[in-house]
Amino acid sequence: MVQCVTFNVKGLNSNAKRKLLLLELKSLKADIVFLQETHFYGASSFHFASHLYPTAYSATHSRQRAGVAILISAQCPLRIESSILDPHGRYIVLRGHLAGKPITLCSLNAPNTLQIRFLNGVFRKVFVEIRLARDFLKLVWKYSLYDLWRVTYPTDRSFSFYSAPHGSHTRIDYLFGTILTLRILEGADMGQITWSDHAPVLVDIDSGSSHIRQCHWRLNDSLLKQELRGQILFLSE
């Protein structure tokens, strides 16, 4: 079993927050971790000192904003063969093999404006052949992307983000996957909002499974009105 976790950390420049993150990841037993809004400086090298996660990839901005990272635990059977790091700190694309099977991991943090242009640009780097989509819903349908948490809980109402100024809860943190991901999807969960104003979202996958989960759910178009803070796992054969 491999557990994937996405977490918007709202900055990791303090030792205290890095320790809180490590403690939470250890308690969750996370294997592959997608971090967003690390806020590391582009000029400084990313260093996440932990024997639990000896492999780390980071994309940073020249200023202290944005920033994404992917951490891989020492026990995870994931071998990375190539990487693409966005110089603006908005996305990371990793290609490799998970337990001998080809996999592409894409961690992204879309800007608040021109999101479709941004996503089309990222997807050009992920897929060999691509025709540009005019909106996010068409993009998701074209590549058969599934919200893995929603696949697991088709009727539940849970929220991953709390906005204190607006006093509102929303779900803007996602783990998407292709239809091939559903073959190894074992479950999903959403953690608690504690030291960050976002909750971690968890997905369990079994790289040895050949069972195909029966599901016809896709993306709800209400996402088009929200910020996109998604991670995508693309599995190929």
C-alpha positions in Angstrom: 0.0 0.0 0.0 1.2 3.5 -0.9 -0.3 6.5 0.6 -0.4 9.8 -1.3 -1.0 13.1 0.6 -1.6 16.6 -0.7 -1.1 19.5 1.7 -1.2 23.2 1.3 1.2 24.3 4.0 1.1 28.1 3.7 4.8 28.6 4.0 7.6 26.4 5.4 10.4 28.9 6.1 10.2 28.4 9.9 11.7 25.4 11.7 8.5 25.2 13.8 6.3 24.6 10.8 8.6 22.1 9.2 8.6 20.1 12.5 4.8 20.3 12.6 4.6 19.0 9.0 7.0 16.1 9.7 5.1 15.1 12.8 1.8 15.1 10.8 3.3 13.2 7.9 4.8 10.6 10.2 1.4 10.1 11.9 -0.3 9.8 8.5 2.4 7.3 7.3 2.6 9.2 4.1 4.7 7.8 1.3 4.3 10.4 -1.5 3.7 14.0 -0.4 2.6 16.9 -2.6 3.2 20.2 -0.9 1.9 23.6 -2.0 2.7 27.1 -1.1 6.1 26.3 0.4 7.2 29.9 -0.1 10.9 29.1 -0.3 13.1 31.6 -2.0 14.1 30.7 -5.5 17.8 31.6 -4.8 18.0 29.2 -1.9 18.2 25.5 -2.3 15.3 23.4 -1.0 16.4 21.4 2.0 14.0 19.2 3.9 16.2 17.5 6.5 14.6 14.2 7.4 15.6 10.6 7.2 11.9 9.8 6.6 11.9 11.7 3.3 15.4 11.5 1.8 14.1 12.3 -1.7 12.6 15.7 -2.4 11.8 17.8 -5.5 11.0 21.5 -5.3 10.0 24.3 -7.6 10.4 27.8 -6.2 9.7 31.4 -7.3 12.3 34.1 -7.3 10.2 35.8 -4.6 8.9 34.4 -1.4 5.5 33.1 -2.9 4.0 30.1 -4.5 6.3 27.0 -4.4 5.5 23.3 -4.7 7.4 20.2 -3.6 7.1 16.5 -3.8 8.6 14.4 -1.0 9.2 10.6 -1.3 9.6 8.4 1.8 12.5 6.1 2.2 10.2 3.0 2.1 8.3 4.0 -1.0 8.9 1.7 -4.0 9.0 4.7 -6.4 11.9 5.3 -8.8 12.1 8.7 -10.5 13.7 8.9 -13.9 13.0 12.4 -15.1 11.7 15.7 -13.7 10.4 19.1 -14.8 10.5 21.9 -12.3 8.7 25.2 -13.1 10.9 28.2 -12.6 7.9 30.1 -11.3 7.2 27.6 -8.6 3.8 26.5 -9.9 4.3 22.9 -10.9 6.5 19.8 -10.8 6.2 16.8 -13.3 8.0 13.6 -12.3 8.2 10.4 -14.4 9.3 7.1 -13.2 8.1 3.7 -12.0 6.1 2.7 -9.0 6.7 -0.9 -8.0 7.8 -1.5 -11.6 4.9 0.2 -13.3 5.2 3.5 -15.2 3.8 6.5 -13.4 3.7 10.3 -13.9 3.2 12.6 -10.9 2.2 16.2 -11.4 2.0 18.6 -8.5 0.5 21.9 -9.4 -0.7 25.1 -7.8 -2.6 27.1 -10.3 -2.6 30.9 -10.2 -5.8 32.8 -9.5 -6.0 34.1 -13.0 -5.5 32.6 -16.5 -5.9 29.1 -15.0 -6.9 27.4 -18.3 -3.9 28.8 -20.1 -1.7 27.6 -17.2 -3.2 24.1 -17.2 -2.9 23.7 -21.0 0.7 24.7 -20.7 1.4 22.1 -17.9 -0.5 19.4 -19.8 1.6 19.9 -22.9 4.5 18.7 -20.8 2.6 15.7 -19.5 0.9 14.3 -22.6 2.6 13.5 -25.9 -0.5 14.6 -27.9 -2.7 17.4 -26.7 -5.4 19.6 -28.2 -6.0 22.7 -26.2 -9.2 23.0 -24.1 -11.1 26.2 -23.6 -12.2 25.5 -20.1 -11.2 23.2 -17.2 -14.3 21.0 -17.4 -13.4 20.1 -21.1 -9.8 19.6 -20.1 -10.8 17.1 -17.3 -13.2 15.3 -19.6 -10.8 15.0 -22.4 -8.2 13.3 -20.3 -10.6 11.3 -18.2 -9.4 12.7 -14.9 -11.2 11.7 -11.7 -11.4 13.4 -8.3 -10.2 10.4 -6.3 -11.6 11.6 -3.0 -15.1 12.1 -4.6 -14.9 8.7 -6.2 -14.6 7.2 -2.8 -17.2 9.5 -1.2 -19.7 10.3 -3.9 -22.3 12.0 -1.6 -20.3 13.3 1.4 -19.8 17.0 2.1 -16.4 17.6 3.5 -14.2 20.7 3.3 -10.4 21.1 3.0 -10.1 24.9 3.5 -11.3 27.4 6.0 -11.3 31.1 5.2 -11.2 33.1 8.4 -11.9 36.5 6.8 -15.0 35.1 5.0 -16.0 32.6 7.7 -16.5 30.0 5.0 -15.5 26.4 4.3 -14.7 25.1 0.8 -13.1 22.1 -0.8 -10.2 23.3 -3.0 -7.6 20.6 -2.5 -7.7 17.7 -4.8 -6.0 14.5 -5.9 -6.9 13.7 -9.5 -6.1 10.5 -11.4 -6.8 8.9 -14.7 -9.0 5.8 -15.3 -5.9 3.6 -14.8 -5.4 5.1 -11.3 -8.8 3.6 -10.4 -7.4 0.2 -10.8 -5.2 0.6 -7.8 -7.4 3.0 -5.7 -7.9 1.5 -2.3 -9.4 4.4 -0.5 -9.3 8.1 0.4 -9.7 10.4 3.4 -9.5 14.0 4.5 -7.6 15.1 7.6 -8.3 17.8 10.1 -7.5 21.5 9.7 -5.0 22.2 12.4 -1.8 24.3 12.1 -2.5 25.1 8.4 -5.8 26.6 7.2 -5.9 23.6 4.8 -6.6 20.0 5.6 -4.4 17.2 4.1 -6.2 15.0 1.5 -5.1 11.3 1.5 -5.4 8.6 -1.2 -4.3 5.0 -0.7 -3.2 3.0 -3.8 -2.1 -0.6 -4.3 0.4 -0.9 -7.1 -0.1 -4.6 -7.2 -3.9 -4.5 -7.7 -5.6 -5.2 -11.0 -9.1 -4.6 -9.8 -11.0 -1.9 -11.6 -13.3 0.2 -9.5 -16.7 0.7 -11.1 -17.3 4.4 -11.1 -19.0 6.9 -13.5 -18.3 10.1 -11.5 -16.4 13.0 -13.0 -15.7 16.5 -12.1 -18.5 18.8 -10.8 -18.5 22.0 -12.9 -18.8 24.0 -9.6 -15.0 23.6 -9.5 -14.7 26.2 -12.3 -15.7 28.9 -9.8 -13.0 27.9 -7.3 -9.2 28.1 -7.0 -7.4 25.0 -8.3 -5.0 23.4 -5.9 -4.8 19.9 -7.3 -2.3 17.1 -7.6 -2.6 14.6 -10.4 -1.4 11.0 -10.6 -1.2 9.8 -14.2 -0.6 6.0 -14.5 0.3 4.5 -17.9 0.8 0.9 -19.1 
